[in-house]
Structures are given as structure tokens and as C-alpha cells.
Amino acid sequence: MNTKSHMPLTNSLICFIFLSSFVYGQLDYKYYDATCPNLTKIVRYGIWSAISNETRMAASLLRLHFHDCFVNGCDGSVLLDDTSTFTGEKNASANRNSARGFEVIDTIKANVEKACPSTVSCADILTLAAREAIYLTGGPYWSVSLGRRDSLTASQSAANAQIPSPFEPLENITAKFVSKGLDVKDVVVLSGAHTIGFAQCFTFKQRLFDFDGSGNPDPTLDSSLLGNLRSVCPNQSDSDSNLAPLDAVTINKFDNVYFKNLMNNSGLLQSDQALMNDNNTASMVSTYSKYPYLFSKAFAASMVKLTNLGVLTGQDGEIRKNCRLVN
């Protein structure tokens, strides 16, 4: 028997096994094409329905996805309820009484399970939901690679440590982005998501009445905006949970007005307006305020980077049947 004649076949088989295992462990734009071909349609309808019912939900779902990805990667951990073995992320300081959209994801997951049982991860559903929320409010569309697996646990302490806070200085926020493999451009671009959504008064109230302990408002804040915000957020504790739009000009439209607001000293959060205090970030703000196409293109690129952070693939994690519970 001529063993040499079998060598090309053997080598090909080894290459195939190697490449198969390599591809299997990676994300793929066509990951569910054969196993759940209507996935995008199901998610899009679910988001369209949710936004039709409450326009604010688009921003809430994007924020939920961001908070998921920033804590140990885009693994659906933010969706898990607390259990006897771990304290999850829902009651971390950045999420408690503010993270929203869990029921929307539950509904979409239930519909996906009917169409494709035990096939699509909650992490992938949340990733697609964020893309659809932006697209359906007028923002850019980008291709989402799929194949994420769901985490088996969650961590409140990690969420408290890793999610950027509107009370932090810009250098701290930037450092948290850099620790995830993102950069200062991503800080500016992803902050542009604040062109939609609302913030609770407690997140910016010190700018209205007692900026840096001075007993006076933030001197950089536009005076007409100051008056409007004081009417929404009077200087009393029972106004802490009142809501003000992050972009009062085009509240429910994803556009570049957020950057125009910063140029006019009308950023709502101190962490947003701080982008104008650094020459590098201020230059980017100026560019995106003038060129909406450049912002849309950059936002899509930054979202792709965000959605690929720390993903679980291959045999890691699982495909949850219920996004709130480990199987």
C-alpha cells in the first residue's frame, strides 16, 4: 500500500479540523442563517413594537447593551436575576432603578424560542436589539456578527467597578474605555448616543444648584437651559427621579445634535460637557457637530468594536432558554 498517496488527504483533513474549530469559536455574520433564518425579522419587529409603545425604549435598550458589554464582555450577564449563588448586575449602582428594557428582551427571546428553540443566545438578541433600536430611530445600520454565548454568572461588584459614571472626570471614563480595548475616539463617538434618551435629575442636579460645592450653578451651562432644567428638577430630594431629555432639541431622533448642544454649552451631563474641556475631544465634537455622516459612520464602527468585547464563543457559556436564568 502506498502511504504517500494518503498524505494530501490526511493533511487536508487536519487543516479542515483546525479551520473548523477556529471558525466554530468565532463570530460570523451568517451564524444563524441556516438555524434561525428569521432572527433579524423577529428582533426588528420586537424593537419596532416596543418603540411604538414607548419611544424612550430605544435609548434604554442601547444603554442596557452598553452596560452588558462593559462588564466582562457582551455575554448577557446584565439580564440575569440574582440567585443564591451570585449577586447579579441589575442592582449595581449604574443599573439600580435605571436599567430598563428587560421585558422587551424577554418578549423577543420568547418569540425567538418559538421559531428556533435553544438556538439563539440572549447576548446575540441584546446585541441585535441595540442595532435595531438605533436604526429605527434614524441612526446608522451596521452588520452584526453573531455566535455569542451566554454567561453562566454575573457580578454586581464588577458592574460597580467597570461601568463609567456621569460623575467621573473624563480621564477616568477614558481609562475605563481604554481598559476594554477602546480609545478616546470611542469615548466621544459612543457618548453621541446621548442624542436620544433621558437622564434622572440626580445625575446632573449639582450642576443646577451647587456646582463643585460652590453653592452656584455650573457657570458653563447655558442660562436658558439652566432655567428649564430647574423647573424640571427643583432643588429638593423628591425630584431626583424626574426625567430630562439628554438632547432636548430632537428628543427621539438619532442624529448629531448632541454635539451641537455641546458646542453651545448645552450638554446635560457634566461628563458630556467635559468633552469640550480637552482639546483633542473638543476637536472631535466640533467635527461631528458639522458632519452628521462622519458621526454616523464612526458610531457604527465604534459599536462594532463594543459588541465584540469579551464575547463567549464555541463551548464557553451556554444558550439560555430564559434570559433571566442560567439553564
RODO-2510 file (C-alpha; in nm, 4 decimals, decimal comma):
residues 327
     n   res          X          Y          Z
     1     m     0,0000     0,0000     0,0000
     2     n     0,1385     0,3411    -0,0932
     3     t     0,1162     0,5549     0,2223
     4     k     0,2351     0,8632     0,0341
     5     s    -0,0857     0,8708    -0,1671
     6     h    -0,2800     0,9294     0,1545
     7     m    -0,0698     1,2209     0,2749
     8     p    -0,2549     1,5031     0,0904
     9     l    -0,5869     1,3655     0,2176
    10     t    -0,4528     1,3468     0,5734
    11     n    -0,3116     1,6979     0,5560
    12     s    -0,6391     1,8281     0,4149
    13     l    -0,8307     1,6586     0,6954
    14     i    -0,6045     1,8125     0,9595
    15     c    -0,6466     2,1567     0,8017
    16     f    -1,0221     2,1095     0,7866
    17     i    -1,0416     2,0096     1,1535
    18     f    -0,8212     2,3007     1,2540
    19     l    -1,0119     2,5543     1,0468
    20     s    -1,3478     2,4167     1,1585
    21     s    -1,2544     2,4534     1,5228
    22     f    -1,1193     2,8019     1,4529
    23     v    -1,4355     2,9161     1,2730
    24     y    -1,6567     2,7448     1,5297
    25     g    -1,5084     2,9535     1,8066
    26     q    -1,5517     3,2856     1,6262
    27     l    -1,8369     3,5208     1,5448
    28     d    -1,9905     3,5010     1,1978
    29     y    -2,2266     3,7306     1,0072
    30     k    -2,4168     3,4239     0,8791
    31     y    -2,4109     3,2316     1,2051
    32     y    -2,7879     3,1719     1,2231
    33     d    -2,8673     3,1764     0,8501
    34     a    -2,9434     2,8042     0,8475
    35     t    -3,0607     2,7502     1,2066
    36     c    -3,2749     3,0640     1,2608
    37     p    -3,3206     3,2446     0,9284
    38     n    -3,5910     3,4835     1,0533
    39     l    -3,3951     3,6017     1,3578
    40     t    -3,3363     3,9591     1,2399
    41     k    -3,7019     3,9994     1,1398
    42     i    -3,8216     3,8744     1,4792
    43     v    -3,5877     4,1098     1,6664
    44     r    -3,6715     4,4062     1,4433
    45     y    -4,0456     4,3583     1,4911
    46     g    -3,9975     4,3298     1,8673
    47     i    -3,8000     4,6545     1,8809
    48     w    -4,0391     4,8342     1,6454
    49     s    -4,3298     4,7291     1,8666
    50     a    -4,1513     4,8382     2,1858
    51     i    -4,0523     5,1782     2,0453
    52     s    -4,4025     5,2316     1,9060
    53     n    -4,5321     5,1774     2,2572
    54     e    -4,2661     5,3978     2,4215
    55     t    -4,0125     5,5935     2,2168
    56     r    -3,7749     5,6184     2,5139
    57     m    -3,7191     5,2417     2,4964
    58     a    -3,4714     5,2755     2,2078
    59     a    -3,2222     5,4573     2,4303
    60     s    -3,2895     5,2207     2,7208
    61     l    -3,2052     4,9143     2,5116
    62     l    -2,8857     5,0705     2,3793
    63     r    -2,7820     5,1564     2,7356
    64     l    -2,8648     4,8035     2,8516
    65     h    -2,6411     4,6590     2,5811
    66     f    -2,3599     4,9030     2,6658
    67     h    -2,3788     4,8092     3,0347
    68     d    -2,3735     4,4408     2,9436
    69     c    -2,0659     4,4708     2,7239
    70     f    -1,8702     4,6823     2,9715
    71     v    -1,8921     4,4182     3,2440
    72     n    -1,6777     4,1206     3,1441
    73     g    -1,7875     4,1382     2,7802
    74     c    -2,1082     4,1119     2,5752
    75     d    -2,2351     3,7942     2,7388
    76     g    -2,5904     3,8728     2,8504
    77     s    -2,4839     3,8863     3,2160
    78     v    -2,6808     4,2078     3,2788
    79     l    -3,0021     4,0162     3,2065
    80     l    -2,9551     3,7637     3,4891
    81     d    -3,1614     3,7897     3,8074
    82     d    -2,9884     3,7454     4,1438
    83     t    -2,9624     3,3898     4,2726
    84     s    -2,8471     3,2179     4,5906
    85     t    -2,5006     3,1738     4,4379
    86     f    -2,4335     3,5219     4,2959
    87     t    -2,5497     3,8820     4,3177
    88     g    -2,6095     3,9997     3,9644
    89     e    -2,5692     4,3333     3,7895
    90     k    -2,9265     4,4619     3,7959
    91     n    -2,8789     4,6300     4,1344
    92     a    -2,5343     4,7720     4,0670
    93     s    -2,5218     5,1488     4,1149
    94     a    -2,5330     5,2184     3,7390
    95     n    -2,8356     4,9907     3,6873
    96     r    -3,0480     5,0124     4,0008
    97     n    -3,3774     5,1914     3,9285
    98     s    -3,2492     5,2973     3,5849
    99     a    -3,1686     4,9941     3,3664
   100     r    -3,4728     4,9201     3,1512
   101     g    -3,5845     4,7003     2,8650
   102     f    -3,5630     4,3587     3,0309
   103     e    -3,9263     4,2794     2,9456
   104     v    -3,8665     4,3733     2,5806
   105     i    -3,5780     4,1272     2,5598
   106     d    -3,7905     3,8624     2,7360
   107     t    -4,0646     3,9008     2,4759
   108     i    -3,8248     3,8834     2,1823
   109     k    -3,6499     3,5818     2,3350
   110     a    -3,9833     3,4019     2,3762
   111     n    -4,0656     3,4625     2,0090
   112     v    -3,7206     3,3503     1,9011
   113     e    -3,7562     3,0336     2,1118
   114     k    -4,0829     2,9525     1,9329
   115     a    -3,9139     2,9851     1,5957
   116     c    -3,5746     2,8351     1,6828
   117     p    -3,5679     2,6552     2,0222
   118     s    -3,2415     2,6612     2,2192
   119     t    -3,0533     2,8154     1,9275
   120     v    -3,0008     3,1904     1,9752
   121     s    -2,8245     3,3387     2,2768
   122     c    -2,9637     3,6239     2,4832
   123     a    -2,6328     3,8045     2,4249
   124     d    -2,6900     3,7975     2,0490
   125     i    -3,0518     3,9091     2,0893
   126     l    -2,9455     4,2068     2,3028
   127     t    -2,6730     4,2955     2,0506
   128     l    -2,9204     4,2886     1,7615
   129     a    -3,1775     4,4789     1,9694
   130     a    -2,9335     4,7664     2,0220
   131     r    -2,8588     4,7859     1,6485
   132     e    -3,2287     4,7847     1,5594
   133     a    -3,3080     5,0486     1,8237
   134     i    -3,0547     5,2858     1,6668
   135     y    -3,1587     5,2106     1,3103
   136     l    -3,5314     5,2534     1,3804
   137     t    -3,4715     5,5956     1,5397
   138     g    -3,2855     5,7275     1,2366
   139     g    -2,9322     5,6161     1,3158
   140     p    -2,6847     5,4113     1,1138
   141     y    -2,7177     5,0436     1,0251
   142     w    -2,4226     4,8099     1,0588
   143     s    -2,3704     4,4388     1,0102
   144     v    -2,3650     4,2397     1,3337
   145     s    -2,1523     3,9274     1,3584
   146     l    -2,3226     3,6603     1,5681
   147     g    -2,2479     3,3477     1,7653
   148     r    -2,2121     3,4893     2,1171
   149     r    -2,2861     3,2552     2,4052
   150     d    -2,4484     3,3489     2,7348
   151     s    -2,2599     3,3791     3,0617
   152     l    -2,3212     3,1400     3,3496
   153     t    -2,2914     3,4110     3,6140
   154     a    -2,2964     3,7871     3,6756
   155     s    -2,1149     4,0236     3,9104
   156     q    -2,2512     4,3289     4,0888
   157     s    -1,9032     4,4245     4,2099
   158     a    -1,7660     4,4119     3,8540
   159     a    -2,0538     4,6284     3,7310
   160     n    -1,9890     4,8826     4,0061
   161     a    -1,6199     4,8971     3,9173
   162     q    -1,6288     4,8830     3,5373
   163     i    -1,9287     5,0838     3,4103
   164     p    -1,8419     5,4526     3,3525
   165     s    -2,0311     5,7026     3,5672
   166     p    -2,1554     6,0509     3,4733
   167     f    -1,9985     6,1720     3,7996
   168     e    -1,6462     6,0706     3,6964
   169     p    -1,3926     6,3035     3,5325
   170     l    -1,3217     6,2479     3,1642
   171     e    -0,9808     6,0936     3,2297
   172     n    -1,1378     5,8221     3,4482
   173     i    -1,4037     5,7441     3,1883
   174     t    -1,1403     5,7313     2,9162
   175     a    -0,9276     5,4959     3,1266
   176     k    -1,2223     5,2562     3,1611
   177     f    -1,2717     5,2590     2,7839
   178     v    -0,9009     5,2006     2,7222
   179     s    -0,9037     4,9063     2,9659
   180     k    -1,1611     4,7434     2,7359
   181     g    -0,9552     4,7945     2,4211
   182     l    -1,1466     5,1060     2,3165
   183     d    -0,9954     5,4542     2,2783
   184     v    -1,0688     5,8227     2,3264
   185     k    -1,2417     5,8441     1,9884
   186     d    -1,4806     5,5713     2,1030
   187     v    -1,5496     5,7754     2,4181
   188     v    -1,6583     6,0735     2,2084
   189     v    -1,8467     5,8748     1,9472
   190     l    -2,0362     5,6479     2,1870
   191     s    -2,1195     5,9466     2,4074
   192     g    -2,3083     6,0639     2,0987
   193     a    -2,5701     5,8012     2,1868
   194     h    -2,6953     6,0692     2,4272
   195     t    -2,8679     6,2225     2,1292
   196     i    -3,1633     6,0074     2,2409
   197     g    -3,2961     5,9179     2,5841
   198     f    -3,3407     6,0797     2,9220
   199     a    -3,1443     6,1214     3,2445
   200     q    -3,2726     6,1301     3,6005
   201     c    -3,2309     6,4642     3,7765
   202     f    -2,9924     6,3307     4,0395
   203     t    -2,7332     6,2644     3,7659
   204     f    -2,6908     6,6347     3,6879
   205     k    -2,8696     6,8310     3,9618
   206     q    -2,5476     6,9510     4,1234
   207     r    -2,4800     7,1491     3,8038
   208     l    -2,8018     7,3440     3,8613
   209     f    -2,7590     7,4473     4,2231
   210     d    -2,4258     7,3527     4,3797
   211     f    -2,1564     7,3007     4,1188
   212     d    -1,8344     7,1745     4,2791
   213     g    -1,9703     7,2763     4,6209
   214     s    -1,9816     7,6438     4,5212
   215     g    -2,3475     7,6941     4,6045
   216     n    -2,3931     7,8269     4,2499
   217     p    -2,4815     7,6662     3,9147
   218     d    -2,2201     7,5461     3,6682
   219     p    -2,1014     7,8695     3,5006
   220     t    -2,0569     7,6894     3,1669
   221     l    -2,4215     7,5796     3,1482
   222     d    -2,6369     7,7728     2,9010
   223     s    -2,8612     8,0098     3,1001
   224     s    -3,1864     7,9266     2,9204
   225     l    -3,1230     7,5531     2,9616
   226     l    -3,0464     7,6152     3,3291
   227     g    -3,3876     7,7754     3,3786
   228     n    -3,5672     7,4918     3,2028
   229     l    -3,3834     7,2248     3,3985
   230     r    -3,4508     7,3944     3,7329
   231     s    -3,8240     7,3789     3,6586
   232     v    -3,7969     7,0041     3,5900
   233     c    -3,5548     6,9367     3,8747
   234     p    -3,6303     7,1687     4,1694
   235     n    -3,3734     7,1665     4,4481
   236     q    -3,5442     6,9031     4,6611
   237     s    -3,4884     6,5316     4,7016
   238     d    -3,8264     6,4249     4,5663
   239     s    -3,7237     6,5496     4,2204
   240     d    -3,4229     6,3150     4,1974
   241     s    -3,6011     6,0620     3,9767
   242     n    -3,7637     6,3192     3,7461
   243     l    -3,6531     6,2898     3,3839
   244     a    -3,4983     6,5417     3,1462
   245     p    -3,4065     6,4710     2,7819
   246     l    -3,0359     6,4317     2,7093
   247     d    -3,0977     6,6178     2,3836
   248     a    -3,3974     6,8482     2,4194
   249     v    -3,3849     6,9572     2,0541
   250     t    -3,4557     6,6263     1,8758
   251     i    -3,5512     6,4044     2,1689
   252     n    -3,6376     6,0824     1,9878
   253     k    -3,4229     6,1119     1,6751
   254     f    -3,0745     5,9652     1,6492
   255     d    -2,8706     6,2461     1,4928
   256     n    -2,5666     6,4659     1,5627
   257     v    -2,7493     6,7389     1,7573
   258     y    -2,5868     6,6120     2,0785
   259     f    -2,2559     6,7504     1,9514
   260     k    -2,4148     7,0811     1,8514
   261     n    -2,5502     7,1048     2,2054
   262     l    -2,2015     7,0598     2,3497
   263     m    -2,0741     7,3383     2,1241
   264     n    -2,3464     7,5619     2,2729
   265     n    -2,2712     7,4645     2,6368
   266     s    -2,5978     7,2711     2,6462
   267     g    -2,4740     6,9247     2,7354
   268     l    -2,6920     6,7827     3,0112
   269     l    -2,4445     6,5646     3,1980
   270     q    -2,1219     6,7084     3,3320
   271     s    -1,9377     6,4117     3,1795
   272     d    -2,0770     6,5093     2,8385
   273     q    -1,9906     6,8784     2,8577
   274     a    -1,6430     6,7818     2,9806
   275     l    -1,5642     6,6687     2,6251
   276     m    -1,5272     7,0399     2,5444
   277     n    -1,2579     7,0897     2,8091
   278     d    -0,9983     6,8778     2,6307
   279     n    -0,8523     6,9993     2,3005
   280     n    -0,8478     6,6526     2,1450
   281     t    -1,2058     6,5572     2,2322
   282     a    -1,3335     6,9104     2,1638
   283     s    -1,1927     6,8896     1,8119
   284     m    -1,3835     6,5663     1,7516
   285     v    -1,7027     6,7183     1,8930
   286     s    -1,6647     7,0095     1,6525
   287     t    -1,6181     6,7752     1,3550
   288     y    -1,9204     6,5599     1,4393
   289     s    -2,1347     6,8696     1,5004
   290     k    -2,0681     6,9793     1,1416
   291     y    -2,0682     6,6465     0,9589
   292     p    -2,3521     6,4094     1,0558
   293     y    -2,2364     6,1495     0,8034
   294     l    -1,8964     6,1242     0,9737
   295     f    -2,0650     6,0741     1,3098
   296     s    -2,2941     5,8002     1,1747
   297     k    -2,0012     5,6204     1,0160
   298     a    -1,7873     5,6499     1,3298
   299     f    -2,0736     5,5419     1,5556
   300     a    -2,1298     5,2244     1,3565
   301     a    -1,7565     5,1459     1,3703
   302     s    -1,7382     5,2040     1,7465
   303     m    -2,0468     4,9883     1,8029
   304     v    -1,8832     4,7022     1,6143
   305     k    -1,5826     4,7306     1,8469
   306     l    -1,8108     4,7446     2,1521
   307     t    -2,0209     4,4440     2,0517
   308     n    -1,7121     4,2245     2,0105
   309     l    -1,5760     4,2862     2,3610
   310     g    -1,5075     3,9742     2,5655
   311     v    -1,7552     3,7522     2,3834
   312     l    -1,8030     3,3876     2,4740
   313     t    -1,7988     3,1510     2,1748
   314     g    -1,7620     2,7830     2,0935
   315     q    -1,8083     2,5674     2,4028
   316     d    -1,7897     2,8565     2,6519
   317     g    -2,1073     2,9646     2,8277
   318     e    -2,4449     2,8377     2,7072
   319     i    -2,7597     2,9258     2,5124
   320     r    -3,0062     3,0308     2,7826
   321     k    -3,3709     2,9337     2,7371
   322     n    -3,4743     3,2187     2,9699
   323     c    -3,2571     3,5301     2,9636
   324     r    -3,3062     3,5858     3,3378
   325     l    -3,1869     3,2430     3,4455
   326     v    -2,8973     3,0079     3,3824
   327     n    -3,0280     2,6831     3,2356
***
